[in-house]
Amino acid sequence: MPHENVDVHLGSGQASFRMMMEIFDDHDLKSSLTRSYPAGFPQLANVTFDVEWSGILDRQHIRNEAMNFEGEFLQTSSTILWSSVNPSGFQFTSEARNPTALVYAVIGHERSGVFFE
């Protein structure tokens, strides 16, 4: 993922991730698993992700020396928009941003392994 697609301001609990990419549309799950495709598939589809995190709800500092791990994690609100379109013209767009539908979102910064010291 290109660095410019991510913007993080951990101190204020804000981050965003935006990306457009081409992926293979295999038509359905069965086709993906069996690699038995209907005529015209797989085909390249364009997919767009737009994720935003904001608003600090809780803050946790975790340090585990036995596991060489330390991090600062922020529970936040989050929303996502997702869409896709394939060459056949099939389109899908997620429902509108809805922060009240949030289950759980976290952003953070960690150090582990050789970076722990």
Biotite code that builds the C-alpha atoms (Angstrom):
import biotite.structure as struc

atoms = struc.array([
    struc.Atom([0.000, 0.000, 0.000], chain_id="A", res_id=1, res_name="MET", atom_name="CA", element="C"),
    struc.Atom([1.479, 3.384, -0.922], chain_id="A", res_id=2, res_name="PRO", atom_name="CA", element="C"),
    struc.Atom([2.403, 5.544, 2.055], chain_id="A", res_id=3, res_name="HIS", atom_name="CA", element="C"),
    struc.Atom([0.381, 8.490, 0.719], chain_id="A", res_id=4, res_name="GLU", atom_name="CA", element="C"),
    struc.Atom([-2.851, 6.462, 1.086], chain_id="A", res_id=5, res_name="ASN", atom_name="CA", element="C"),
    struc.Atom([-2.606, 6.578, 4.887], chain_id="A", res_id=6, res_name="VAL", atom_name="CA", element="C"),
    struc.Atom([-2.803, 9.677, 7.077], chain_id="A", res_id=7, res_name="ASP", atom_name="CA", element="C"),
    struc.Atom([-2.399, 9.236, 10.861], chain_id="A", res_id=8, res_name="VAL", atom_name="CA", element="C"),
    struc.Atom([-2.566, 11.831, 13.650], chain_id="A", res_id=9, res_name="HIS", atom_name="CA", element="C"),
    struc.Atom([-2.343, 9.549, 16.664], chain_id="A", res_id=10, res_name="LEU", atom_name="CA", element="C"),
    struc.Atom([-2.260, 12.392, 19.198], chain_id="A", res_id=11, res_name="GLY", atom_name="CA", element="C"),
    struc.Atom([-5.717, 13.543, 18.150], chain_id="A", res_id=12, res_name="SER", atom_name="CA", element="C"),
    struc.Atom([-7.038, 10.032, 17.496], chain_id="A", res_id=13, res_name="GLY", atom_name="CA", element="C"),
    struc.Atom([-7.555, 10.626, 13.786], chain_id="A", res_id=14, res_name="GLN", atom_name="CA", element="C"),
    struc.Atom([-6.537, 8.514, 10.821], chain_id="A", res_id=15, res_name="ALA", atom_name="CA", element="C"),
    struc.Atom([-7.695, 7.824, 7.298], chain_id="A", res_id=16, res_name="SER", atom_name="CA", element="C"),
    struc.Atom([-7.050, 5.203, 4.642], chain_id="A", res_id=17, res_name="PHE", atom_name="CA", element="C"),
    struc.Atom([-8.038, 5.686, 1.019], chain_id="A", res_id=18, res_name="ARG", atom_name="CA", element="C"),
    struc.Atom([-7.272, 3.297, -1.776], chain_id="A", res_id=19, res_name="MET", atom_name="CA", element="C"),
    struc.Atom([-8.365, 2.432, -5.285], chain_id="A", res_id=20, res_name="MET", atom_name="CA", element="C"),
    struc.Atom([-7.112, -0.796, -6.790], chain_id="A", res_id=21, res_name="MET", atom_name="CA", element="C"),
    struc.Atom([-7.819, -3.442, -9.373], chain_id="A", res_id=22, res_name="GLU", atom_name="CA", element="C"),
    struc.Atom([-8.617, -6.940, -8.148], chain_id="A", res_id=23, res_name="ILE", atom_name="CA", element="C"),
    struc.Atom([-9.928, -10.069, -9.811], chain_id="A", res_id=24, res_name="PHE", atom_name="CA", element="C"),
    struc.Atom([-13.694, -10.547, -9.688], chain_id="A", res_id=25, res_name="ASP", atom_name="CA", element="C"),
    struc.Atom([-14.220, -14.313, -9.755], chain_id="A", res_id=26, res_name="ASP", atom_name="CA", element="C"),
    struc.Atom([-18.033, -13.947, -9.986], chain_id="A", res_id=27, res_name="HIS", atom_name="CA", element="C"),
    struc.Atom([-18.890, -15.791, -6.736], chain_id="A", res_id=28, res_name="ASP", atom_name="CA", element="C"),
    struc.Atom([-17.369, -17.655, -3.785], chain_id="A", res_id=29, res_name="LEU", atom_name="CA", element="C"),
    struc.Atom([-17.772, -21.079, -5.399], chain_id="A", res_id=30, res_name="LYS", atom_name="CA", element="C"),
    struc.Atom([-15.821, -19.895, -8.457], chain_id="A", res_id=31, res_name="SER", atom_name="CA", element="C"),
    struc.Atom([-13.063, -18.511, -6.226], chain_id="A", res_id=32, res_name="SER", atom_name="CA", element="C"),
    struc.Atom([-12.737, -21.765, -4.302], chain_id="A", res_id=33, res_name="LEU", atom_name="CA", element="C"),
    struc.Atom([-13.032, -24.205, -7.195], chain_id="A", res_id=34, res_name="THR", atom_name="CA", element="C"),
    struc.Atom([-11.402, -22.058, -9.885], chain_id="A", res_id=35, res_name="ARG", atom_name="CA", element="C"),
    struc.Atom([-14.259, -23.032, -12.161], chain_id="A", res_id=36, res_name="SER", atom_name="CA", element="C"),
    struc.Atom([-15.490, -19.738, -13.594], chain_id="A", res_id=37, res_name="TYR", atom_name="CA", element="C"),
    struc.Atom([-18.541, -18.782, -15.630], chain_id="A", res_id=38, res_name="PRO", atom_name="CA", element="C"),
    struc.Atom([-17.919, -17.401, -19.119], chain_id="A", res_id=39, res_name="ALA", atom_name="CA", element="C"),
    struc.Atom([-16.197, -14.010, -18.999], chain_id="A", res_id=40, res_name="GLY", atom_name="CA", element="C"),
    struc.Atom([-14.688, -14.496, -15.530], chain_id="A", res_id=41, res_name="PHE", atom_name="CA", element="C"),
    struc.Atom([-12.410, -13.830, -13.789], chain_id="A", res_id=42, res_name="PRO", atom_name="CA", element="C"),
    struc.Atom([-12.199, -10.191, -14.804], chain_id="A", res_id=43, res_name="GLN", atom_name="CA", element="C"),
    struc.Atom([-10.496, -7.161, -13.312], chain_id="A", res_id=44, res_name="LEU", atom_name="CA", element="C"),
    struc.Atom([-12.730, -4.978, -11.152], chain_id="A", res_id=45, res_name="ALA", atom_name="CA", element="C"),
    struc.Atom([-12.045, -1.574, -9.586], chain_id="A", res_id=46, res_name="ASN", atom_name="CA", element="C"),
    struc.Atom([-12.449, -1.406, -5.819], chain_id="A", res_id=47, res_name="VAL", atom_name="CA", element="C"),
    struc.Atom([-12.390, 1.723, -3.651], chain_id="A", res_id=48, res_name="THR", atom_name="CA", element="C"),
    struc.Atom([-11.954, 1.879, 0.136], chain_id="A", res_id=49, res_name="PHE", atom_name="CA", element="C"),
    struc.Atom([-12.363, 5.019, 2.240], chain_id="A", res_id=50, res_name="ASP", atom_name="CA", element="C"),
    struc.Atom([-11.928, 4.476, 6.002], chain_id="A", res_id=51, res_name="VAL", atom_name="CA", element="C"),
    struc.Atom([-11.820, 7.172, 8.691], chain_id="A", res_id=52, res_name="GLU", atom_name="CA", element="C"),
    struc.Atom([-11.082, 6.896, 12.413], chain_id="A", res_id=53, res_name="TRP", atom_name="CA", element="C"),
    struc.Atom([-11.748, 9.788, 14.807], chain_id="A", res_id=54, res_name="SER", atom_name="CA", element="C"),
    struc.Atom([-12.722, 10.677, 18.351], chain_id="A", res_id=55, res_name="GLY", atom_name="CA", element="C"),
    struc.Atom([-10.804, 9.069, 21.208], chain_id="A", res_id=56, res_name="ILE", atom_name="CA", element="C"),
    struc.Atom([-13.124, 6.854, 23.288], chain_id="A", res_id=57, res_name="LEU", atom_name="CA", element="C"),
    struc.Atom([-10.420, 5.118, 25.350], chain_id="A", res_id=58, res_name="ASP", atom_name="CA", element="C"),
    struc.Atom([-6.619, 5.000, 25.520], chain_id="A", res_id=59, res_name="ARG", atom_name="CA", element="C"),
    struc.Atom([-4.472, 2.006, 26.501], chain_id="A", res_id=60, res_name="GLN", atom_name="CA", element="C"),
    struc.Atom([-0.712, 1.699, 26.915], chain_id="A", res_id=61, res_name="HIS", atom_name="CA", element="C"),
    struc.Atom([0.398, -1.929, 26.780], chain_id="A", res_id=62, res_name="ILE", atom_name="CA", element="C"),
    struc.Atom([3.900, -3.161, 27.579], chain_id="A", res_id=63, res_name="ARG", atom_name="CA", element="C"),
    struc.Atom([4.877, -6.826, 27.627], chain_id="A", res_id=64, res_name="ASN", atom_name="CA", element="C"),
    struc.Atom([8.624, -7.289, 28.071], chain_id="A", res_id=65, res_name="GLU", atom_name="CA", element="C"),
    struc.Atom([8.363, -11.098, 27.867], chain_id="A", res_id=66, res_name="ALA", atom_name="CA", element="C"),
    struc.Atom([6.929, -10.723, 24.347], chain_id="A", res_id=67, res_name="MET", atom_name="CA", element="C"),
    struc.Atom([9.130, -7.713, 23.379], chain_id="A", res_id=68, res_name="ASN", atom_name="CA", element="C"),
    struc.Atom([6.033, -5.673, 22.690], chain_id="A", res_id=69, res_name="PHE", atom_name="CA", element="C"),
    struc.Atom([4.855, -2.172, 23.599], chain_id="A", res_id=70, res_name="GLU", atom_name="CA", element="C"),
    struc.Atom([2.176, 0.054, 22.150], chain_id="A", res_id=71, res_name="GLY", atom_name="CA", element="C"),
    struc.Atom([-0.172, 2.976, 22.557], chain_id="A", res_id=72, res_name="GLU", atom_name="CA", element="C"),
    struc.Atom([-3.687, 2.131, 21.344], chain_id="A", res_id=73, res_name="PHE", atom_name="CA", element="C"),
    struc.Atom([-6.723, 4.360, 20.966], chain_id="A", res_id=74, res_name="LEU", atom_name="CA", element="C"),
    struc.Atom([-10.280, 3.115, 20.735], chain_id="A", res_id=75, res_name="GLN", atom_name="CA", element="C"),
    struc.Atom([-12.039, 5.457, 18.325], chain_id="A", res_id=76, res_name="THR", atom_name="CA", element="C"),
    struc.Atom([-15.116, 5.858, 16.216], chain_id="A", res_id=77, res_name="SER", atom_name="CA", element="C"),
    struc.Atom([-14.759, 4.686, 12.626], chain_id="A", res_id=78, res_name="SER", atom_name="CA", element="C"),
    struc.Atom([-16.621, 4.734, 9.322], chain_id="A", res_id=79, res_name="THR", atom_name="CA", element="C"),
    struc.Atom([-16.035, 3.068, 5.968], chain_id="A", res_id=80, res_name="ILE", atom_name="CA", element="C"),
    struc.Atom([-17.248, 3.508, 2.410], chain_id="A", res_id=81, res_name="LEU", atom_name="CA", element="C"),
    struc.Atom([-16.573, 0.708, -0.061], chain_id="A", res_id=82, res_name="TRP", atom_name="CA", element="C"),
    struc.Atom([-17.480, 0.334, -3.711], chain_id="A", res_id=83, res_name="SER", atom_name="CA", element="C"),
    struc.Atom([-16.642, -1.805, -6.709], chain_id="A", res_id=84, res_name="SER", atom_name="CA", element="C"),
    struc.Atom([-17.432, -1.989, -10.401], chain_id="A", res_id=85, res_name="VAL", atom_name="CA", element="C"),
    struc.Atom([-16.479, -4.644, -12.949], chain_id="A", res_id=86, res_name="ASN", atom_name="CA", element="C"),
    struc.Atom([-16.259, -4.434, -16.763], chain_id="A", res_id=87, res_name="PRO", atom_name="CA", element="C"),
    struc.Atom([-19.655, -6.170, -17.088], chain_id="A", res_id=88, res_name="SER", atom_name="CA", element="C"),
    struc.Atom([-21.168, -3.111, -15.398], chain_id="A", res_id=89, res_name="GLY", atom_name="CA", element="C"),
    struc.Atom([-22.012, -4.762, -12.082], chain_id="A", res_id=90, res_name="PHE", atom_name="CA", element="C"),
    struc.Atom([-21.608, -2.226, -9.264], chain_id="A", res_id=91, res_name="GLN", atom_name="CA", element="C"),
    struc.Atom([-21.758, -2.427, -5.517], chain_id="A", res_id=92, res_name="PHE", atom_name="CA", element="C"),
    struc.Atom([-21.609, 0.454, -3.059], chain_id="A", res_id=93, res_name="THR", atom_name="CA", element="C"),
    struc.Atom([-21.737, 0.142, 0.704], chain_id="A", res_id=94, res_name="SER", atom_name="CA", element="C"),
    struc.Atom([-24.402, 1.967, 2.640], chain_id="A", res_id=95, res_name="GLU", atom_name="CA", element="C"),
    struc.Atom([-23.657, 5.536, 3.747], chain_id="A", res_id=96, res_name="ALA", atom_name="CA", element="C"),
    struc.Atom([-21.269, 6.211, 6.603], chain_id="A", res_id=97, res_name="ARG", atom_name="CA", element="C"),
    struc.Atom([-22.955, 5.325, 9.883], chain_id="A", res_id=98, res_name="ASN", atom_name="CA", element="C"),
    struc.Atom([-20.864, 5.798, 13.049], chain_id="A", res_id=99, res_name="PRO", atom_name="CA", element="C"),
    struc.Atom([-23.682, 4.367, 15.189], chain_id="A", res_id=100, res_name="THR", atom_name="CA", element="C"),
    struc.Atom([-23.218, 0.966, 13.486], chain_id="A", res_id=101, res_name="ALA", atom_name="CA", element="C"),
    struc.Atom([-19.646, 0.732, 14.807], chain_id="A", res_id=102, res_name="LEU", atom_name="CA", element="C"),
    struc.Atom([-18.694, -2.459, 16.611], chain_id="A", res_id=103, res_name="VAL", atom_name="CA", element="C"),
    struc.Atom([-15.086, -1.635, 17.562], chain_id="A", res_id=104, res_name="TYR", atom_name="CA", element="C"),
    struc.Atom([-12.242, 0.436, 16.093], chain_id="A", res_id=105, res_name="ALA", atom_name="CA", element="C"),
    struc.Atom([-8.651, 0.908, 17.234], chain_id="A", res_id=106, res_name="VAL", atom_name="CA", element="C"),
    struc.Atom([-5.653, 2.796, 15.907], chain_id="A", res_id=107, res_name="ILE", atom_name="CA", element="C"),
    struc.Atom([-2.236, 2.733, 17.494], chain_id="A", res_id=108, res_name="GLY", atom_name="CA", element="C"),
    struc.Atom([1.514, 2.633, 17.385], chain_id="A", res_id=109, res_name="HIS", atom_name="CA", element="C"),
    struc.Atom([3.526, -0.386, 18.447], chain_id="A", res_id=110, res_name="GLU", atom_name="CA", element="C"),
    struc.Atom([7.133, -1.425, 18.856], chain_id="A", res_id=111, res_name="ARG", atom_name="CA", element="C"),
    struc.Atom([8.063, -5.079, 18.854], chain_id="A", res_id=112, res_name="SER", atom_name="CA", element="C"),
    struc.Atom([10.933, -7.477, 18.209], chain_id="A", res_id=113, res_name="GLY", atom_name="CA", element="C"),
    struc.Atom([14.231, -5.709, 17.519], chain_id="A", res_id=114, res_name="VAL", atom_name="CA", element="C"),
    struc.Atom([12.431, -2.326, 17.635], chain_id="A", res_id=115, res_name="PHE", atom_name="CA", element="C"),
    struc.Atom([11.258, -2.910, 21.224], chain_id="A", res_id=116, res_name="PHE", atom_name="CA", element="C"),
    struc.Atom([14.469, -1.688, 22.897], chain_id="A", res_id=117, res_name="GLU", atom_name="CA", element="C"),
])
